[in-house]
Amino acid sequence: MTKIYSGQAINVLKMDDGIAELCFDLQGSSVNKLNALTLKELKEAAAAIAADAHISGVIYTSRKPAFIVGADITEFGQSLSATEEEIAVTILDINMTVFNAFEDLAIPTVAAINGIALGGGLEMALTADYRVMAADAKIGFPETKLGIIPGYGGTTRLPRLIGLDNAIEWIASGAEYKAKAALAVAIVDAVVAPELLKEAALDLVRQCRAGKLDYKARRQEKMDPLKLNDTEAMMAIETAKAFVASKAGPHYPAPITAIKVMQAAAKMGRDDALKEEAIGVARMAKSPVAKNLIGLFLGDQLLSKTAKAWADKVKTAKDGGDIIALGAVLGAGIMGGGIAYQSALKGTSIVMKDIAQAGIDLGLSEASKLLSKQVERGRMAPDKMAAILNKIQPTLSYEGFKNIDIVIEAVVENPKVKAAVLSEVEGKIREETILTSNTSTISIDYLAESLKRPENFCGMHFFNPVHKMPLVEIIRGKKTSEQAVAKTVAYALAMGKKPVVVNDCPGFLVNRMLAPYMGSFMDLVKRGADFTKIDRAMEKFGWPMGPAYLFDVVGIDTGVHSGDVMSDGFPDRMSRDYKSSAEILFEANRYGQKNGKGYYAYETDKKGRLKKVIDPDVADLLAPHMGAAVDFSDQEIIDLLMIPLCLEAVRCLEDGIAASATDVDMSLIYGIGFPPFRGGALHYIQDVGLATFVAKADKYAELGAFYHPTDKLREMATKGDVFFTF
């Protein structure tokens, strides 16, 4: 074998029969990605291959478990300071000098896709004449989920390879696809066992050299305009636009932009189509949606890195090792069943204890229901469901609790009851066992007062429904040890959750930020606003549900209790001198979805799902206690609700409840569904502009402390400081 090119990310070796292997192997990284270094070396490698007249074919391979995971998002984010025109020029230059250079080689090329090939990784594979894929590999274009579109030839080459309809589905969805689906639409030409991948790629090159495969004709298809007449193109495009717009919604423009780019380029040759693509990429890259979604992607990586650093402390501890082998949840029911399900699903056995058989039955029913849905949808085999259920050990006693590594208390949200249960179970477990409470508001320091080993105690707050909500707050009390936090974080990670470590205060992080939002909602209703209009305005803003509907989903009884805790904890801005709409409904035994009546009434549709409907009885209940009807504008509603939430987010950061601005924003997104395209509360302030936001808050200052910016925020606004540099 002869070395043709050697770099830090790319190596090219010529085999004895004249076929060259271009191997991706980015040094210092666990994965291959298209960063500036890789792109530079690809350009050089293409030139080296083209200059060697003795090379008769090329295969693309990877020495790492994945082919190429995509572009380096950190570098892409840094480039967004450039103008739209500058971004378009840069993208086009990369396409012309790197990707086209491979596609235009005078010899056949075959990509051997292992592991995953996403975004730019798949686009690199598309430059090859043929693609062979390992049976366990996945490919796709995730760019639209980041608010951008494929920029290295994806919108140009894919429709010419697999047809416009298929290309729209693949690109607009942002989904990952398995080998079987890729073969079905002919995005790959063969699927083989992983160990046969390289040989299969070599065989395709040899067939091309022998004239059995016409690689030049195959390549030409990617050069020419789409073979569609005007009517066919119009029908495909317009139908797709309507469908994709209904799925993506008005706040996510990238999928529609991708379709429009493919539409504009349909009658163009490759190079002109690439110019159209570069313009589309640049337009999306400069949008606030892309900036926030890329920020979300980077924030998620930072969140994972921070959590892993905590979990690594377990491995380096004196009593280290994989210590979370068996968990326990106290209090079954829906929440306990959800926690047990999540633990068992991810492989950690768990004991589920309750004081009554009815609770055990409800918890097991919840876990069984969640698993049955996966079986019904073909995502899980029945025998796997049985194996997971066997990892949940129901019990009415503390027998065997000496074997437990971590306990999650999930009984009723009552301080005295929780304190009593925690004290009781502490006497049933080993000294090194970690004890946690799934409280949503009660002080961890208060609960620790009843314990003999407060250093082994912390909060582990799950969000409802447990199986859907990614966030888990790990709440550190004043006496909580580093090892207790580390082990709890490790368990949360093992459960497939996204843990965020926060310090103790009323409501902790997420519920503390949410409280002013819900409080300002009740103030608005008191002042005569229609709660259904408030819901519509906030849903239009991007929330998955408005505050009244959220009250019903969480439970009005739970909301009222939480409000009392927050009022006691922060009386200056979270107490009120009137009976709120939530309290009125609570006193009328309207608890929300749990009993079918709250701000709305609930009916079951044909599929067995709860559907909210307007209940005229609510207006009659609230009317005597509320002001005369006032028609607030949507923008007024947004400002009056968002300003208090955002200001509380600032206070949580300043008070050290959260360790970073990233923790604040990611917790809101993963904990309560803050609109992802807005990036989080602190990103939202920054997008509005700190000075503009402070001025907006001052406009409502007379309404109460909800709307009073902190001194530090005012100072930041004056100096032009920001929470995030990207």
Buried (B, 14 or more C-beta within 10 A) or exposed (E): EEEBBEBBBBBBBBBEEBBBBBBBBBEEBEBBBBBEBBBBBBBBBBEBBBEBEEBBBBBBBBEBEBBBBBBBBBBBBEEBEBEBEEBBBBBBEBBBBBBBBBBBBEBBBBBBBBBBBBBBBBBBBBBBBBBBBBBEBBBBBBBBBBBBBBBBBBBBBBBBBBBBBBBBBBBBBBBBBBBEBBBEBEBBBBBBEBEBBBEBBBBBBBBBBEEEBEBEEBBEEBBEBBEBEEEBBEEBBEEBBEBBBEEBEEBBBBBBBBBBBBBBBBEBEBEBBBBBBBBBBBBBBBBBBBBBBBBBBBBBEBBEEBBEEBBBBBEEBEEEEEBBEBBBBBBBBBBBBBBBBBBBBBEBBBBBBBBEEEBBBBBBBBBBEBBEEBBEEEEBEEEBBEEBBEBBBBBEEBEBBEEBBBBBBBBEBEBEEBBEBBBEBBEBBEEEBBBBBBBBBBBBBBBBEBBEBBBBBBBBBBBBBBBEBBBBBBBBBEBBBEBBBBBBBBBBBBBEBBBBBBBBBBBBBBBBBBBBBBBBBBBBBBBEBBBBBBBBBBBBBBBEBBBBBBBBBBBBBBBBBBBBBBBEBBEEBBBBEEEBBBBBBBEBEBBBBBEBBBBBBBEEEEEEEEEBEEBEEBEEBBEEBBEEEEEBEBEBBBBBBBBBBBBBBBBBBEEEBBBBBBBBBBBBBBBBBBBBBBBBBBBBBBBBBBEEBBEBBBEBEEBBBBBBBBEEBBEBBEEEEBBBEE
